[in-house]
Amino acid sequence: MKIYCSGIGGIGLSAYAAMQNANGHKVLGSDRTESELLNDLRSQGISISLNQDGTYIPEDVELFVFTEAMPKDAPEMVRARELGVKMQNYFEALGDLSRDYKIIAVCGTHGKSSTVAMAARVLIDAGVDPSVVVGTKLHELDGRNWRRGQSDYFLLEACEYRGSFLSLSPDIVLMTNADGDHFDAFESVKVYQETFVEFLNKLTGDGVVITHMNDPDCVRIIRDAKKKAVDIDSVPLPELGVPGKHMRENAQLVIGMSGVIGIDEDQVLNSLKKYSGCWRRMEVVGTYEGATVIDDYAHHPREISATIQSALEAYPDKRILCVFQPHIHDRTLKLYEDFKKCFKGAHELVITDVYDARSDVENEKVDIEKLRSDIEEGSEVRTRYEGDLDSTENALKNGIIQSGDVLICLGAGDITVMARRIVTSHKSQDLSQVIHHKS
């Protein structure tokens, strides 16, 4: 089958494309900008264009798969409709791809990728040989976001945005939490949690849900779905190779999954001890002038708080300097009260401009100076606003970063580029000094 993927550089769609290519299908696609993911796809023989005007779609394409972020009037969407080709969004296509497998789906507001990573490590170490699709790059998958296994198990990250995970047919569900997010797609926490109820009702007849029954949100969802749950909270928190109580709580779910499948508990605990984190989750990317630089995807108040607490656990005697790039105006405004308090524990905070990922649908804008002031008061942390990422990087390098600091760059936008650029600039500076010294 010839498959065209529009937005093929997305973290989910890139995994789907690679998997279908490995399955022997002819895959090609497009995206707006170059990335490491695109380079990796090309290395696998997938042809990719940066032109998305519709002319790259072949007339004999049999399936057109698009990213959820693609506007309905985008040229490639229009062209696919003109061709009369079958069209699916990423999760609809993933649902078809995984339908004949035993699906282990990890869902929740936070912790999905890390939980999938731990589950992948355990399953692979135990010889289960699963297929995997996840929303980040994993050490366990040789730095990739997918794996084609030979068993009938398929481990998936199940995203709730716009009800995406409703295209899946899970056999085992690991539910981390469900306190609410994506309020551009869900009008309230109640509506958000109702979508999880609907997802649990898609479990197969003898399907199992594993969750934390000391979490009132999870309890409410289990009750409304009329499902019996494996309550994992009585299991002792396991030892991991990364800090953070929230990570150990995610690992409890993996222990529960392993019990359902029948993996020896001692083997599971040994595998979890070796878990060392994943891309953009408390990822140490390098150093700058004696400061440790960490890149973290956290963009929701609960995630930010958990990341800061993990840093305090891992670096108890260090100054924690956070840089936060708010991710979309809508989320920032709807979770405003939580954002005010979630930076407690940090020693200093720098806020950048909002990452405006959905400018076409957002009407209200964040008053960034008011946000700065409210966080400073609510989180009791010195807070400054430095504008765009270039200005922020300059400010960090010219007096804010101190030797010995732990610099954490927080956000789901392009702040990751800044984090890595800071480290790279330091390496370049060191190299130039070495060259100058030798000359």
N, C-alpha and C positions, 0 to 999 in steps of 0.2 A: 504494500500500500504506500502511496505517496502522500506524506503528511507535511503540511506547511504550518509553522509555528510563528505567530505574530507576537513579538515581544519575547523572543526566544532567550534573551539575556536575563530574564527574571529568575529568581532563585528557585522557584518551583517549576516553571515551564522548561527551564534548561535541563532539569533532572528528567522530566518526562521525555524531552527530545532525545537525550542521551540513551535513555532506557529503550525507547522505540527503535532507535538506530541500532542498538545492540541486539534487538529482537529481529533484525533483518529488514526493517522497513526503510524506505527512502525518505529521509528527513531533510528539510531545508527550512530557512526562516529568515526573520529580519529583526532588527532592533535599532534604537536611536543612536547609541554610543558604544564605543569599544569597551571591553572589560576583560578581566581574566577568564570569566566564565565563557565568553565568546571564543577566546583563543583556545580554551580547552575543548570546546565543541568542534571547532575547526580541526583540531588535532585528531579528532575521532572520525573525520571525513564528512562532517556536516557543512554544507554551503550556507553562508550567511551574508545578507546584504544590509547595509546601513541606510538604504533607500526604502522608505515605507510609503511610497506614493501609489502602490498597487501593481506596478509594472513587473515586479519580480515574482509574482505569484504565477506559476505555470498553469496553463489551461487544463492540463490533465490531472491536477491535484485532486485527491480523493477525500481528504479530511483537512479542515482548516481549524486550528486550535489557537485560541487567543488568550492573552493575559486578562485578568479581571479588571486591570486598570485601563484597558483599551476603550476609548470612547466609541459609541455606536456609529458615529458618523466619520470615523477615521477612514482614510482612503482604502486601506487594505480590507477593512470590514465591508465597505461598499463594494469593492471589487469581488470579494468572496460571495456576496449575495448575488451579484450579477452573473457569476459563474454557476450559481445554483449548487455549490458544493456543500456538503454536510459541515456545519459549524458547531463547535463546542468550546466552552470556556475550559480553562486548565483543569479544574476539578471534575467537570463532567467527563473529560477525556481520561483523567486519572482513575475515575470510578470504573470506566469501561476496561482500562488496562488491568486493574486489580481484581475484577469481579470474580474470577475463578480461583482466587487464592484465599487462604485463611488470613484475614486482615486484622492486624494489630494496629489500632488507631490511637494516637496520643492527641488528646484535645485539652483545651483550657485557655484561660486568658494569658497566663504566663507559664514559662518553663517547658513549653512543648519541645523545642529543638534540643535542649539539654537532656530531657528525658528520653527522646528518641536516640540520642547519642549513646547514653548509658545502656539502653535496651539493645542497641545494635552491638555494642561491645560484648555484652553478656551472651547474646544469641550466637554471635560469630565464634566467640571463645568456646561455647558449648557444642559447636559443630552443627548448629541448626541450619546454617547457610541461608539466611533470609534475603529476599529482595528488600531494598530500602529506598524511600524517597523522603528527603528532609529539607527544611528551609534554611539550611546553613551548610558550611563545608566542615567535614569531620575527619579527624585523624584516623578514626576507625574505618573510613571509606577511602583511604589514601588521598585525603585532601579534597575529595569530591562530595557532592550532595546526593549521590545515588549509588546503588549497588544492584547488580543483577545476580541473584542467588539461584540455586538449583532446587531448593525445597518449595513446599507449597505455602510457606509463610511470607507475608508481605507487611513490612513495618512502615507505617505512614505517619507523617505529621498532618493532623486534621485541623485545618484552619476554619474558624467560624465566620469569618468576614462575609457578609451578604449570604450567609447560610451555605457557604461553599462545601462544607463537609457533608451536607445532606446528599451529595452525589455518591457517597461511599456506602458500602454494605459491610460494616465491621462485625468481627467475631469476638474480639476482645477490645475493650476500651479502657485506656488509662486516662482518667480525668484529673488534672493537676489542681484546678481551681476554676472559679467562674464569677469573679467579682465585677466584670463589665469593662468593655472597651468598644472601639469602633462606633462611636455614637453618631457618626455621619450615616451609618447604615442601620442602627438600632435606636429607636426613639427613647428607650429607657432600659434600665437594668432588667426589669421584668420581661420585656420583649426579648432582650439578649438571652436571658436564661431559658425562656420558652424555646428558643432555637436549640439549646442543648438538650432539652427534654425531647424534642423532635428527633434529634440525632440519636439519643439512646434508644428510642423506639425503633430505630432501624437495625438494631442488633439482631443477629440471627436467633433462631428459636432457643438454642442453648447458649447464647452469647453471655459474656461476663463483663461487668464493669468494675474496675478497681479504682478506689478513690479514698479520700480522707474524710471520714465521717465525723471528725471534729470541726470540720469547716461547714458553717451553716448554709453557705451557698450550695455546696455539693449535696448536703442533706436535703435541701429544698428540691433540687433537681431530681435526685433519686426518688424522692417521695412522689413528685408529680409525674414522673415517668413510670411509676409503679414497678420499679426494678429492684431486685436484690443486689446488694453491692458487697464486694470483698472489701471490708474495712481494714486498711493497712496501718492504721495509727498505733496498733499495739506492737508492731514490729520495731525493734530497736533501730535507731538511726545508724546507718552503716558508715564505715570509714571510706572517704573518697580521696582522690589526689588533688581536689580543689576545695577552697573554703566555702562557707555559707550554709546556714541551717536549711535554707530553702532548697539548696541542691541536695542535701541529704534527705529531705522530705520527698523530693522527686525520685530519688533512688529507692525509697520505700515502695513506690509504685512498681518499679522494675522488679523488685524482689517478689511482689505479689504476682506479677505477670509470669515470672519464672516458676512460681509454685503451680500456677494453672497449667503451664506447659509441661512441667515435670523435670526441671533442671535442678541438679543438686545444689542445695543452699550454700555449702562451703565454696563450691566453684563460683557461684554468683558473687559472693562476698569478695573473693579473690579478684574477680574481674573488675568489680566496682572500685577496689583499691587502686587499680591502674588507670581509672578514668581521670584524664588531665584537662578536661574542658574542650571547648570548640571555638570556631571562628566567631569573633565579635561578642563572646561571652566571657567577660573578665580576661580578655586576651592580652597578655603582655607582648607588646609589639616591639619594644626596644627601650632605649634610654636617651635622655637629653640632658646634658650638663649635670650628670649625677642624679637625675630624677628618673624614676621608673614610669614608663608611659603605657597606659592600659586603654584598650578600645573596647567599648561595651555597647550593645544594642539597646539597652534599657531606655525606654521612652515613655513609660507609664509610671505613675507615682509609686505603686507597689514594687515595681521592678527596680526603680532607682533606689528606693530605701533598702531593698535586699542587697543590691550591689554595694552600696556604701557600708552596710553592716559586714558584708563579706570582706571588704577592704580593711576595715578596722580589725577584723579577726586575723587576716593574713599579714597585716602590717601595723601591729599595735603601737609601735613607737614612731611612726612616720606621720608627716603632715599630709592629709588627704585633700588634694586640690582637684575640684571637679569643674569640667566645662560641659555645659548642657546646651544642646541645640533642640529647642522645642519642636515637636513633630506635628505639623498642621495646626492651624488656629482652632479648629473645631474641638479637637481632643483637649487642647490646652484650656480652652474656655469651659468645657463641660466637666473637666476634672480639676478646675482651678483651686478649689479649697484643699484638695489632696496635694496638689503641686506645692502649695504654700508651705507644707509641713514635711515633705518627704526628703529634704536634704539635711535633716538633723544628723549630726555626727561628722559631717564634712567640716574642714577647717576654713576653707575658702571656696567660693563658687563664682564662676564666670558664665554669663548667659550670652548666647549669640542670637542673631536674628532667627525668626521662626523658619523652619524648613517647610516651604509652602508647596506641598506635593499635590494639593487639590484646589488650586487657585480658581479653577473653572467652576467649582460648585460652592465655594465658601463665601459667605457674605460678611460676617463679623470678623474683625481683626483684633488680635491681642494688643493691649496697651503694654508694651514691653517694659517701660519704666515703672509702671505700677506693679507688674509682675515681679520685677527685681526687688522693689521695696517690700512687697508682701512676703516674698520668700525670705528676705533678710530678717524680717520680723518673725515670721512663722517658724522658720527652721533655725533661727538664732545662729546664722552664719553670715560672715561678711560676703556681700554679693555685689558684683559689678556687671555692667552690660558693656560689651565691646563691639557690637555691630556684626558685620559679616565675618566669614571664616578667615579671610585674609587679614582683616584688622585684628581679629582675635588672636591669630597665630603670632602676629607681630607683637601684640601686647604681652602675650605669654613669654615670648623670648626676650622681651625688654623689661624685665623686672618682676614679673609675677612668679615664674617658675624659680624655685630655690633648690639647690643641691640637696638631695635626700628626699624630696617630695615624691608622693605617688600621684601622678597626674592621670585622672580618669576622664576620658572623652565619652560622653553619654549621648545617645540619640540614634534613631533609625534612619537618618538622612545621610548627607555626604560628609558629616563630621568625621567619619572613618578615614576619609581621604586626608583630612588635616592631621589626624593622629599619626598616620604613617608618614606624612610629609615632614612632620616635626622630627621624627626619628631619622628619616633619610637625610634631612638637612644636617643633622648632627654628624652622621656618618661621613657625609661629603666634606663637612668642615674638618673632621678628624683626618680624612685622607689628604686634603689640601695642605694641612699643617705638616703631615708626614712628608709629602712631596717637597714642600718648601724647605723643610729641615734637611732632606737629602741633597737638595740642590745647593 
